[in-house]
Amino acid sequence: MAQAQAQQTGNSAPGKGFRSARLGWPELDRIPHPPRRVPLLGDVLGADVRSPVQDSMRIGRQLGPIFRRKAFDREIVFVWGADLAAELADESRFAKHVGLGVANLRPLAGDGLFTAYNHEPNWQLAHDILAPGFSRAAMEGYHPLMLDVARQLTSHWDERSGAGHEVDVPGDMTKLTLETIARTGFGHDFGSFERSRPHPFVTAMVGALSYAQQRNAAPPLLAALQQRGAAKRNAADRAYLNSTVDEVVEARRSGDGTGARGDLLDRMLETAHPETGERLSPENIRRQVVTFLVAGHETTSGALSFALHYLSRNPDVLARAQAEVEQVWGETEEPAYEQVARLRYVRRVLDESLRLWPTAPAFSREALHDTTLGGVHPMRTGAWALVLIMLLHRDPAAWGENPESFDPDRFEPKAVRARPPHVFKPFGTGARACIGRQFALHEATLVLGLLVRRYDIAADPDYELSVTERLTLMPRNLRLRLTRRTPARTAQPAARN
């Protein structure tokens, strides 16, 4: 059953190895590419290999909604136009393609939910087993643990702000989100807020993500020569990540693990597929745990960091968010689960931050059969394109004449209904979209609500947003100054809508 479902939602042919655009796009020459292409080397003049996504944004603005880039023997078609992206979201014609950067994570995550090829059955098996772990009932069970980790963050920030120090937003958001997914999903406490430096798991994770990103910039032969030392460090990072996960799983198997039962790890260890009786293998369990620990905290920490950056630069937005929290949560010290979803403006702040800086900045789609994109560009079966989400989220055809401005009201219900479908994709698309979307949104909305109620947030006037790329996106060196608030309590009860 799981095998059949996997083949229905993706190309059943093995998807191993990089497939250059020349193999799948018979009229590739109709798609523009940067000027001054160099024979053998490709579009290397002026390229920024340290920030390839932002570099592709720059080129995409110049070349239009579909373009191509070539580095050595690798050529990729990029898409960002709203109409073309909507076509690629059609599950009857296209499926997830495990693109170059994601494929570089397979030595670590293998056939985990994020990195599995469509023909590999374990992603569907794991999805079916784990989906109930993100139900409303499960989310209500995670909520107290999320609050407990948030208390660790606010205690740390109280100490920092009380001493007159700025806070390290990306570093502390990473601690928060790692602890949250580790405790709610796997009953494990990394003790991140007890450390002056990042937990070694975070250091190893950043190393693995950065290594995967770097391997995109050079052909395999040259990369092997250039990165011998980096490859050795990457092997050590992978070994540490795997050994950490093995310890977490073994603690649970032996009964020594802490945390509530019925979490994601229990589902992996004890639950069979409801129809076939299949179970996840020990090796695949390790891969799924790695996937959740890495993807489950890296993207959410980026989303919270970008949101706090924009709140610090937009005092009117911050004031509206603070007023909403006061009105909705009232006198309660900590919100109940159902109160978080009532923070509709705070959620819009998150959505607008994810629009401008989706922390997973791209996804790839491949043709299930021969087709034509946009009525113009033929694609053979297996041909693929990279959807550049950050430009899709800035397409004036969908977002108006000033898409660079930060405006949470873009996500008012009326505005959302007026936009075309498939123009907001921070969690990917289709059957392989992020399984933990609701978990991430609840966690981020809860934390942002707690923070804006507790603090006034001030930016360094000299700070200019700079973005680090390590497959995911994160503000670089973002520091904020906090002041504890004395909220203006109103006589109104908390909203009950």
Secondary structure in CASP SS format (residue, H / E / C, confidence):
PFRMAT SS
TARGET T0000
AUTHOR 0000-0000-0000
METHOD secondary structure of the structure
MODEL  1
M C 1.00
A H 1.00
Q H 1.00
A H 1.00
Q H 1.00
A H 1.00
Q H 1.00
Q H 1.00
T C 1.00
G C 1.00
N C 1.00
S C 1.00
A C 1.00
P C 1.00
G C 1.00
K C 1.00
G C 1.00
F C 1.00
R C 1.00
S C 1.00
A H 1.00
R H 1.00
L H 1.00
G H 1.00
W C 1.00
P C 1.00
E C 1.00
L H 1.00
D H 1.00
R H 1.00
I C 1.00
P C 1.00
H C 1.00
P C 1.00
P C 1.00
R C 1.00
R C 1.00
V E 1.00
P C 1.00
L C 1.00
L C 1.00
G E 1.00
D C 1.00
V C 1.00
L C 1.00
G C 1.00
A C 1.00
D C 1.00
V C 1.00
R C 1.00
S C 1.00
P H 1.00
V H 1.00
Q H 1.00
D H 1.00
S H 1.00
M H 1.00
R H 1.00
I H 1.00
G H 1.00
R H 1.00
Q H 1.00
L H 1.00
G C 1.00
P C 1.00
I E 1.00
F E 1.00
R E 1.00
R E 1.00
K E 1.00
A E 1.00
F C 1.00
D C 1.00
R E 1.00
E E 1.00
I E 1.00
V E 1.00
F E 1.00
V E 1.00
W C 1.00
G C 1.00
A H 1.00
D H 1.00
L H 1.00
A H 1.00
A H 1.00
E H 1.00
L H 1.00
A C 1.00
D C 1.00
E C 1.00
S C 1.00
R C 1.00
F E 1.00
A E 1.00
K E 1.00
H C 1.00
V C 1.00
G C 1.00
L H 1.00
G H 1.00
V H 1.00
A H 1.00
N C 1.00
L C 1.00
R H 1.00
P H 1.00
L H 1.00
A H 1.00
G C 1.00
D C 1.00
G C 1.00
L C 1.00
F C 1.00
T C 1.00
A C 1.00
Y C 1.00
N C 1.00
H C 1.00
E C 1.00
P C 1.00
N H 1.00
W H 1.00
Q H 1.00
L H 1.00
A H 1.00
H H 1.00
D H 1.00
I H 1.00
L H 1.00
A H 1.00
P H 1.00
G H 1.00
F H 1.00
S C 1.00
R H 1.00
A H 1.00
A H 1.00
M H 1.00
E H 1.00
G H 1.00
Y H 1.00
H H 1.00
P H 1.00
L H 1.00
M H 1.00
L H 1.00
D H 1.00
V H 1.00
A H 1.00
R H 1.00
Q H 1.00
L H 1.00
T H 1.00
S H 1.00
H H 1.00
W H 1.00
D H 1.00
E H 1.00
R H 1.00
S H 1.00
G H 1.00
A C 1.00
G C 1.00
H C 1.00
E C 1.00
V E 1.00
D E 1.00
V H 1.00
P H 1.00
G H 1.00
D H 1.00
M H 1.00
T H 1.00
K H 1.00
L H 1.00
T H 1.00
L H 1.00
E H 1.00
T H 1.00
I H 1.00
A H 1.00
R H 1.00
T H 1.00
G H 1.00
F H 1.00
G C 1.00
H C 1.00
D C 1.00
F C 1.00
G C 1.00
S H 1.00
F H 1.00
E H 1.00
R C 1.00
S C 1.00
R C 1.00
P C 1.00
H C 1.00
P H 1.00
F H 1.00
V H 1.00
T H 1.00
A H 1.00
M H 1.00
V H 1.00
G H 1.00
A H 1.00
L H 1.00
S H 1.00
Y H 1.00
A H 1.00
Q H 1.00
Q H 1.00
R H 1.00
N H 1.00
A H 1.00
A C 1.00
P C 1.00
P H 1.00
L H 1.00
L H 1.00
A H 1.00
A H 1.00
L H 1.00
Q H 1.00
Q C 1.00
R H 1.00
G H 1.00
A H 1.00
A H 1.00
K H 1.00
R H 1.00
N H 1.00
A H 1.00
A H 1.00
D H 1.00
R H 1.00
A H 1.00
Y H 1.00
L H 1.00
N H 1.00
S H 1.00
T H 1.00
V H 1.00
D H 1.00
E H 1.00
V H 1.00
V H 1.00
E H 1.00
A H 1.00
R H 1.00
R H 1.00
S H 1.00
G C 1.00
D C 1.00
G C 1.00
T C 1.00
G C 1.00
A C 1.00
R C 1.00
G C 1.00
D C 1.00
L H 1.00
L H 1.00
D H 1.00
R H 1.00
M H 1.00
L H 1.00
E H 1.00
T C 1.00
A C 1.00
H C 1.00
P C 1.00
E C 1.00
T C 1.00
G C 1.00
E C 1.00
R C 1.00
L C 1.00
S C 1.00
P H 1.00
E H 1.00
N H 1.00
I H 1.00
R H 1.00
R H 1.00
Q H 1.00
V H 1.00
V H 1.00
T H 1.00
F H 1.00
L H 1.00
V H 1.00
A H 1.00
G H 1.00
H H 1.00
E H 1.00
T H 1.00
T H 1.00
S H 1.00
G H 1.00
A H 1.00
L H 1.00
S H 1.00
F H 1.00
A H 1.00
L H 1.00
H H 1.00
Y H 1.00
L H 1.00
S H 1.00
R H 1.00
N C 1.00
P H 1.00
D H 1.00
V H 1.00
L H 1.00
A H 1.00
R H 1.00
A H 1.00
Q H 1.00
A H 1.00
E H 1.00
V H 1.00
E H 1.00
Q H 1.00
V H 1.00
W H 1.00
G C 1.00
E C 1.00
T C 1.00
E C 1.00
E C 1.00
P C 1.00
A C 1.00
Y H 1.00
E H 1.00
Q H 1.00
V H 1.00
A C 1.00
R C 1.00
L C 1.00
R H 1.00
Y H 1.00
V H 1.00
R H 1.00
R H 1.00
V H 1.00
L H 1.00
D H 1.00
E H 1.00
S H 1.00
L H 1.00
R H 1.00
L H 1.00
W C 1.00
P C 1.00
T C 1.00
A C 1.00
P C 1.00
A E 1.00
F E 1.00
S E 1.00
R E 1.00
E E 1.00
A E 1.00
L C 1.00
H C 1.00
D C 1.00
T E 1.00
T E 1.00
L E 1.00
G C 1.00
G C 1.00
V C 1.00
H E 1.00
P E 1.00
M E 1.00
R C 1.00
T C 1.00
G C 1.00
A C 1.00
W E 1.00
A E 1.00
L E 1.00
V E 1.00
L E 1.00
I H 1.00
M H 1.00
L H 1.00
L H 1.00
H C 1.00
R C 1.00
D C 1.00
P H 1.00
A H 1.00
A H 1.00
W H 1.00
G C 1.00
E C 1.00
N C 1.00
P C 1.00
E C 1.00
S C 1.00
F C 1.00
D C 1.00
P H 1.00
D H 1.00
R H 1.00
F H 1.00
E C 1.00
P H 1.00
K H 1.00
A H 1.00
V H 1.00
R H 1.00
A H 1.00
R C 1.00
P C 1.00
P C 1.00
H C 1.00
V C 1.00
F C 1.00
K C 1.00
P C 1.00
F C 1.00
G C 1.00
T C 1.00
G H 1.00
A H 1.00
R H 1.00
A C 1.00
C C 1.00
I C 1.00
G C 1.00
R H 1.00
Q H 1.00
F H 1.00
A H 1.00
L H 1.00
H H 1.00
E H 1.00
A H 1.00
T H 1.00
L H 1.00
V H 1.00
L H 1.00
G H 1.00
L H 1.00
L H 1.00
V H 1.00
R H 1.00
R H 1.00
Y E 1.00
D E 1.00
I E 1.00
A E 1.00
A E 1.00
D C 1.00
P C 1.00
D C 1.00
Y C 1.00
E C 1.00
L C 1.00
S C 1.00
V E 1.00
T E 1.00
E E 1.00
R C 1.00
L C 1.00
T C 1.00
L E 1.00
M E 1.00
P E 1.00
R C 1.00
N C 1.00
L C 1.00
R E 1.00
L E 1.00
R E 1.00
L E 1.00
T E 1.00
R E 1.00
R C 1.00
T C 1.00
P C 1.00
A C 1.00
R C 1.00
T C 1.00
A C 1.00
Q C 1.00
P C 1.00
A C 1.00
A C 1.00
R C 1.00
N C 1.00
END
